[in-house]
Amino acid sequence: MAANNGWSSRRPMKGGNFTEADRMLEEENDRQIAGLAGKVSQLKSLTVDIEGEARNHNHYLDDMQGDFEGTTTLLGGSNKRLKSMVSSASQNPRFMCYLILFIVVIFFIAYYMVGRAIAT
């Protein structure tokens, strides 16, 4: 039998009546159509949920991009200041020694304070 746009081309028997087998097949088709309609509905809700998640993630990524750009600007300025400090320290090595000693002392103080906070 040739298909007509996906619909069956079954015709009733003479006298216009379907047989019992035809009715059973139609009922089975109706049950399967209802099952497929439920699955299509689930897929539609799933795609809507995925779209919402994708929009939320894109918004989050856009915010992160702005944060990274701000951080890049901040680090660029810090790098320039550090270069100028190193160039001035090359003219005065004693200043660089004091600076390194100061950083080491601050590190040990912070290490000690964190260790005491965790112990208590």
mmCIF file of the C-alpha atoms, coordinates in Angstrom:
data_MODEL
# 
_entry.id   MODEL 
# 
loop_
_atom_site.group_PDB 
_atom_site.id 
_atom_site.type_symbol 
_atom_site.label_atom_id 
_atom_site.label_alt_id 
_atom_site.label_comp_id 
_atom_site.label_asym_id 
_atom_site.label_entity_id 
_atom_site.label_seq_id 
_atom_site.pdbx_PDB_ins_code 
_atom_site.Cartn_x 
_atom_site.Cartn_y 
_atom_site.Cartn_z 
_atom_site.occupancy 
_atom_site.B_iso_or_equiv 
_atom_site.pdbx_formal_charge 
_atom_site.auth_seq_id 
_atom_site.auth_comp_id 
_atom_site.auth_asym_id 
_atom_site.auth_atom_id 
_atom_site.pdbx_PDB_model_num 
ATOM 1   C CA . MET A 1 1   ? 0.000   0.000  0.000  1.00 0.00 ? 1   MET A CA 1 
ATOM 2   C CA . ALA A 1 2   ? 1.200   3.477  -0.794 1.00 0.00 ? 2   ALA A CA 1 
ATOM 3   C CA . ALA A 1 3   ? 1.412   5.973  2.057  1.00 0.00 ? 3   ALA A CA 1 
ATOM 4   C CA . ASN A 1 4   ? -0.504  9.248  1.893  1.00 0.00 ? 4   ASN A CA 1 
ATOM 5   C CA . ASN A 1 5   ? 1.477   11.811 3.882  1.00 0.00 ? 5   ASN A CA 1 
ATOM 6   C CA . GLY A 1 6   ? 1.967   9.308  6.686  1.00 0.00 ? 6   GLY A CA 1 
ATOM 7   C CA . TRP A 1 7   ? -1.722  8.362  6.926  1.00 0.00 ? 7   TRP A CA 1 
ATOM 8   C CA . SER A 1 8   ? -2.965  4.862  6.268  1.00 0.00 ? 8   SER A CA 1 
ATOM 9   C CA . SER A 1 9   ? -4.957  4.334  3.087  1.00 0.00 ? 9   SER A CA 1 
ATOM 10  C CA . ARG A 1 10  ? -7.033  1.534  4.605  1.00 0.00 ? 10  ARG A CA 1 
ATOM 11  C CA . ARG A 1 11  ? -10.617 1.547  3.489  1.00 0.00 ? 11  ARG A CA 1 
ATOM 12  C CA . PRO A 1 12  ? -13.584 -0.018 5.220  1.00 0.00 ? 12  PRO A CA 1 
ATOM 13  C CA . MET A 1 13  ? -14.848 -3.298 3.919  1.00 0.00 ? 13  MET A CA 1 
ATOM 14  C CA . LYS A 1 14  ? -17.894 -3.418 1.680  1.00 0.00 ? 14  LYS A CA 1 
ATOM 15  C CA . GLY A 1 15  ? -20.850 -1.885 3.399  1.00 0.00 ? 15  GLY A CA 1 
ATOM 16  C CA . GLY A 1 16  ? -18.674 0.790  5.128  1.00 0.00 ? 16  GLY A CA 1 
ATOM 17  C CA . ASN A 1 17  ? -17.850 -1.208 8.285  1.00 0.00 ? 17  ASN A CA 1 
ATOM 18  C CA . PHE A 1 18  ? -14.416 -1.752 9.726  1.00 0.00 ? 18  PHE A CA 1 
ATOM 19  C CA . THR A 1 19  ? -13.558 -5.194 10.948 1.00 0.00 ? 19  THR A CA 1 
ATOM 20  C CA . GLU A 1 20  ? -12.691 -5.867 14.593 1.00 0.00 ? 20  GLU A CA 1 
ATOM 21  C CA . ALA A 1 21  ? -9.009  -6.140 13.625 1.00 0.00 ? 21  ALA A CA 1 
ATOM 22  C CA . ASP A 1 22  ? -9.172  -2.689 12.021 1.00 0.00 ? 22  ASP A CA 1 
ATOM 23  C CA . ARG A 1 23  ? -10.697 -1.214 15.193 1.00 0.00 ? 23  ARG A CA 1 
ATOM 24  C CA . MET A 1 24  ? -8.010  -2.818 17.325 1.00 0.00 ? 24  MET A CA 1 
ATOM 25  C CA . LEU A 1 25  ? -5.301  -1.443 15.031 1.00 0.00 ? 25  LEU A CA 1 
ATOM 26  C CA . GLU A 1 26  ? -6.856  2.035  15.177 1.00 0.00 ? 26  GLU A CA 1 
ATOM 27  C CA . GLU A 1 27  ? -7.017  1.889  18.985 1.00 0.00 ? 27  GLU A CA 1 
ATOM 28  C CA . GLU A 1 28  ? -3.383  0.806  19.128 1.00 0.00 ? 28  GLU A CA 1 
ATOM 29  C CA . ASN A 1 29  ? -2.457  3.655  16.769 1.00 0.00 ? 29  ASN A CA 1 
ATOM 30  C CA . ASP A 1 30  ? -4.357  6.105  18.953 1.00 0.00 ? 30  ASP A CA 1 
ATOM 31  C CA . ARG A 1 31  ? -2.508  4.873  22.073 1.00 0.00 ? 31  ARG A CA 1 
ATOM 32  C CA . GLN A 1 32  ? 0.839   5.205  20.318 1.00 0.00 ? 32  GLN A CA 1 
ATOM 33  C CA . ILE A 1 33  ? -0.055  8.682  19.066 1.00 0.00 ? 33  ILE A CA 1 
ATOM 34  C CA . ALA A 1 34  ? -0.953  9.712  22.615 1.00 0.00 ? 34  ALA A CA 1 
ATOM 35  C CA . GLY A 1 35  ? 2.364   8.290  23.839 1.00 0.00 ? 35  GLY A CA 1 
ATOM 36  C CA . LEU A 1 36  ? 4.275   10.169 21.166 1.00 0.00 ? 36  LEU A CA 1 
ATOM 37  C CA . ALA A 1 37  ? 2.419   13.374 21.996 1.00 0.00 ? 37  ALA A CA 1 
ATOM 38  C CA . GLY A 1 38  ? 3.529   12.987 25.618 1.00 0.00 ? 38  GLY A CA 1 
ATOM 39  C CA . LYS A 1 39  ? 7.122   12.433 24.567 1.00 0.00 ? 39  LYS A CA 1 
ATOM 40  C CA . VAL A 1 40  ? 7.023   15.467 22.270 1.00 0.00 ? 40  VAL A CA 1 
ATOM 41  C CA . SER A 1 41  ? 5.663   17.540 25.153 1.00 0.00 ? 41  SER A CA 1 
ATOM 42  C CA . GLN A 1 42  ? 8.507   16.349 27.393 1.00 0.00 ? 42  GLN A CA 1 
ATOM 43  C CA . LEU A 1 43  ? 11.072  17.175 24.719 1.00 0.00 ? 43  LEU A CA 1 
ATOM 44  C CA . LYS A 1 44  ? 9.586   20.634 24.273 1.00 0.00 ? 44  LYS A CA 1 
ATOM 45  C CA . SER A 1 45  ? 9.785   21.375 28.001 1.00 0.00 ? 45  SER A CA 1 
ATOM 46  C CA . LEU A 1 46  ? 13.336  20.019 28.041 1.00 0.00 ? 46  LEU A CA 1 
ATOM 47  C CA . THR A 1 47  ? 14.395  22.302 25.187 1.00 0.00 ? 47  THR A CA 1 
ATOM 48  C CA . VAL A 1 48  ? 12.808  25.283 26.944 1.00 0.00 ? 48  VAL A CA 1 
ATOM 49  C CA . ASP A 1 49  ? 14.765  24.409 30.101 1.00 0.00 ? 49  ASP A CA 1 
ATOM 50  C CA . ILE A 1 50  ? 17.984  24.043 28.100 1.00 0.00 ? 50  ILE A CA 1 
ATOM 51  C CA . GLU A 1 51  ? 17.385  27.427 26.471 1.00 0.00 ? 51  GLU A CA 1 
ATOM 52  C CA . GLY A 1 52  ? 16.931  29.039 29.892 1.00 0.00 ? 52  GLY A CA 1 
ATOM 53  C CA . GLU A 1 53  ? 20.111  27.441 31.195 1.00 0.00 ? 53  GLU A CA 1 
ATOM 54  C CA . ALA A 1 54  ? 22.048  28.539 28.105 1.00 0.00 ? 54  ALA A CA 1 
ATOM 55  C CA . ARG A 1 55  ? 20.856  32.127 28.583 1.00 0.00 ? 55  ARG A CA 1 
ATOM 56  C CA . ASN A 1 56  ? 21.846  32.072 32.264 1.00 0.00 ? 56  ASN A CA 1 
ATOM 57  C CA . HIS A 1 57  ? 25.282  30.690 31.440 1.00 0.00 ? 57  HIS A CA 1 
ATOM 58  C CA . ASN A 1 58  ? 25.821  33.264 28.682 1.00 0.00 ? 58  ASN A CA 1 
ATOM 59  C CA . HIS A 1 59  ? 24.911  36.042 31.136 1.00 0.00 ? 59  HIS A CA 1 
ATOM 60  C CA . TYR A 1 60  ? 27.338  34.573 33.685 1.00 0.00 ? 60  TYR A CA 1 
ATOM 61  C CA . LEU A 1 61  ? 30.106  34.354 31.062 1.00 0.00 ? 61  LEU A CA 1 
ATOM 62  C CA . ASP A 1 62  ? 29.506  37.954 29.985 1.00 0.00 ? 62  ASP A CA 1 
ATOM 63  C CA . ASP A 1 63  ? 29.874  39.055 33.606 1.00 0.00 ? 63  ASP A CA 1 
ATOM 64  C CA . MET A 1 64  ? 33.074  37.047 33.934 1.00 0.00 ? 64  MET A CA 1 
ATOM 65  C CA . GLN A 1 65  ? 34.470  38.655 30.788 1.00 0.00 ? 65  GLN A CA 1 
ATOM 66  C CA . GLY A 1 66  ? 33.943  42.093 32.292 1.00 0.00 ? 66  GLY A CA 1 
ATOM 67  C CA . ASP A 1 67  ? 35.600  41.001 35.537 1.00 0.00 ? 67  ASP A CA 1 
ATOM 68  C CA . PHE A 1 68  ? 38.607  39.616 33.663 1.00 0.00 ? 68  PHE A CA 1 
ATOM 69  C CA . GLU A 1 69  ? 38.971  42.826 31.670 1.00 0.00 ? 69  GLU A CA 1 
ATOM 70  C CA . GLY A 1 70  ? 38.991  44.817 34.911 1.00 0.00 ? 70  GLY A CA 1 
ATOM 71  C CA . THR A 1 71  ? 41.565  42.473 36.401 1.00 0.00 ? 71  THR A CA 1 
ATOM 72  C CA . THR A 1 72  ? 43.748  42.759 33.307 1.00 0.00 ? 72  THR A CA 1 
ATOM 73  C CA . THR A 1 73  ? 43.700  46.544 33.606 1.00 0.00 ? 73  THR A CA 1 
ATOM 74  C CA . LEU A 1 74  ? 44.538  46.369 37.309 1.00 0.00 ? 74  LEU A CA 1 
ATOM 75  C CA . LEU A 1 75  ? 47.408  43.938 36.769 1.00 0.00 ? 75  LEU A CA 1 
ATOM 76  C CA . GLY A 1 76  ? 48.751  46.035 33.909 1.00 0.00 ? 76  GLY A CA 1 
ATOM 77  C CA . GLY A 1 77  ? 48.947  49.071 36.205 1.00 0.00 ? 77  GLY A CA 1 
ATOM 78  C CA . SER A 1 78  ? 50.570  47.020 38.958 1.00 0.00 ? 78  SER A CA 1 
ATOM 79  C CA . ASN A 1 79  ? 53.102  45.666 36.487 1.00 0.00 ? 79  ASN A CA 1 
ATOM 80  C CA . LYS A 1 80  ? 54.054  49.195 35.404 1.00 0.00 ? 80  LYS A CA 1 
ATOM 81  C CA . ARG A 1 81  ? 54.506  50.288 39.015 1.00 0.00 ? 81  ARG A CA 1 
ATOM 82  C CA . LEU A 1 82  ? 56.594  47.209 39.783 1.00 0.00 ? 82  LEU A CA 1 
ATOM 83  C CA . LYS A 1 83  ? 58.836  47.865 36.782 1.00 0.00 ? 83  LYS A CA 1 
ATOM 84  C CA . SER A 1 84  ? 59.402  51.450 37.857 1.00 0.00 ? 84  SER A CA 1 
ATOM 85  C CA . MET A 1 85  ? 60.155  50.291 41.407 1.00 0.00 ? 85  MET A CA 1 
ATOM 86  C CA . VAL A 1 86  ? 62.660  47.697 40.159 1.00 0.00 ? 86  VAL A CA 1 
ATOM 87  C CA . SER A 1 87  ? 64.351  50.261 37.949 1.00 0.00 ? 87  SER A CA 1 
ATOM 88  C CA . SER A 1 88  ? 64.649  52.665 40.887 1.00 0.00 ? 88  SER A CA 1 
ATOM 89  C CA . ALA A 1 89  ? 65.875  49.796 43.101 1.00 0.00 ? 89  ALA A CA 1 
ATOM 90  C CA . SER A 1 90  ? 68.663  49.041 40.678 1.00 0.00 ? 90  SER A CA 1 
ATOM 91  C CA . GLN A 1 91  ? 69.981  52.500 41.497 1.00 0.00 ? 91  GLN A CA 1 
ATOM 92  C CA . ASN A 1 92  ? 69.578  51.836 45.239 1.00 0.00 ? 92  ASN A CA 1 
ATOM 93  C CA . PRO A 1 93  ? 70.080  48.120 46.121 1.00 0.00 ? 93  PRO A CA 1 
ATOM 94  C CA . ARG A 1 94  ? 69.657  48.761 49.837 1.00 0.00 ? 94  ARG A CA 1 
ATOM 95  C CA . PHE A 1 95  ? 66.039  49.801 49.201 1.00 0.00 ? 95  PHE A CA 1 
ATOM 96  C CA . MET A 1 96  ? 65.370  46.485 47.419 1.00 0.00 ? 96  MET A CA 1 
ATOM 97  C CA . CYS A 1 97  ? 66.798  44.491 50.352 1.00 0.00 ? 97  CYS A CA 1 
ATOM 98  C CA . TYR A 1 98  ? 64.554  46.354 52.798 1.00 0.00 ? 98  TYR A CA 1 
ATOM 99  C CA . LEU A 1 99  ? 61.555  45.750 50.576 1.00 0.00 ? 99  LEU A CA 1 
ATOM 100 C CA . ILE A 1 100 ? 62.230  42.005 50.329 1.00 0.00 ? 100 ILE A CA 1 
ATOM 101 C CA . LEU A 1 101 ? 62.796  41.783 54.090 1.00 0.00 ? 101 LEU A CA 1 
ATOM 102 C CA . PHE A 1 102 ? 59.512  43.627 54.708 1.00 0.00 ? 102 PHE A CA 1 
ATOM 103 C CA . ILE A 1 103 ? 57.595  41.228 52.436 1.00 0.00 ? 103 ILE A CA 1 
ATOM 104 C CA . VAL A 1 104 ? 59.098  38.168 54.152 1.00 0.00 ? 104 VAL A CA 1 
ATOM 105 C CA . VAL A 1 105 ? 58.244  39.530 57.618 1.00 0.00 ? 105 VAL A CA 1 
ATOM 106 C CA . ILE A 1 106 ? 54.642  40.255 56.553 1.00 0.00 ? 106 ILE A CA 1 
ATOM 107 C CA . PHE A 1 107 ? 54.372  36.724 55.160 1.00 0.00 ? 107 PHE A CA 1 
ATOM 108 C CA . PHE A 1 108 ? 55.542  35.126 58.416 1.00 0.00 ? 108 PHE A CA 1 
ATOM 109 C CA . ILE A 1 109 ? 53.205  37.312 60.484 1.00 0.00 ? 109 ILE A CA 1 
ATOM 110 C CA . ALA A 1 110 ? 50.264  36.302 58.298 1.00 0.00 ? 110 ALA A CA 1 
ATOM 111 C CA . TYR A 1 111 ? 51.330  32.641 58.472 1.00 0.00 ? 111 TYR A CA 1 
ATOM 112 C CA . TYR A 1 112 ? 51.536  32.811 62.272 1.00 0.00 ? 112 TYR A CA 1 
ATOM 113 C CA . MET A 1 113 ? 48.131  34.499 62.601 1.00 0.00 ? 113 MET A CA 1 
ATOM 114 C CA . VAL A 1 114 ? 46.420  32.007 60.299 1.00 0.00 ? 114 VAL A CA 1 
ATOM 115 C CA . GLY A 1 115 ? 48.021  29.106 62.178 1.00 0.00 ? 115 GLY A CA 1 
ATOM 116 C CA . ARG A 1 116 ? 46.727  30.447 65.510 1.00 0.00 ? 116 ARG A CA 1 
ATOM 117 C CA . ALA A 1 117 ? 43.254  31.037 64.076 1.00 0.00 ? 117 ALA A CA 1 
ATOM 118 C CA . ILE A 1 118 ? 43.039  27.469 62.799 1.00 0.00 ? 118 ILE A CA 1 
ATOM 119 C CA . ALA A 1 119 ? 44.382  25.998 66.070 1.00 0.00 ? 119 ALA A CA 1 
ATOM 120 C CA . THR A 1 120 ? 41.684  27.687 68.158 1.00 0.00 ? 120 THR A CA 1 
# 
